[in-house]
Amino acid sequence: METPHITHACEYETSLMLHLEPDRVRLEQASVRVPKWHSAFYDIHEHRPSRVFPAMNMDQYTATGAMGRPEAATAEKGWKLLDVVVEEVGKFLDEFRRWAFIPAGRPEPKPDAV
């Protein structure tokens, strides 16, 4: 991938869709039109962690609904990404089935008093 992380309708998500449902992707319309925004608290481009997250509609961010770089997407990247996701979800499920849980409706055990 060319972009460092996942955002909305980005290279990652668009690549997955190009692999899974290519007829639903209009790649000719895939472009980013995210406004320039300078704030010490919020980075709309996600180059650094934000200290706040403003509640806005997507159309306040971008005219196309895309963040990141959807134009860099390919079906091959989507295939490779899906392969990695399936493997990682499998690893997580293997671990998760070994987690110990407190049965529902029972209070958590209290730590021994000192």
Secondary structure as UniProt FT lines:
FT   TURN            8..9
FT   HELIX           11..20
FT   HELIX           22..24
FT   HELIX           27..29
FT   TURN            44..45
FT   HELIX           58..61
FT   HELIX           70..72
FT   HELIX           75..96
FT   TURN            97..98
FT   TURN            104..105
//
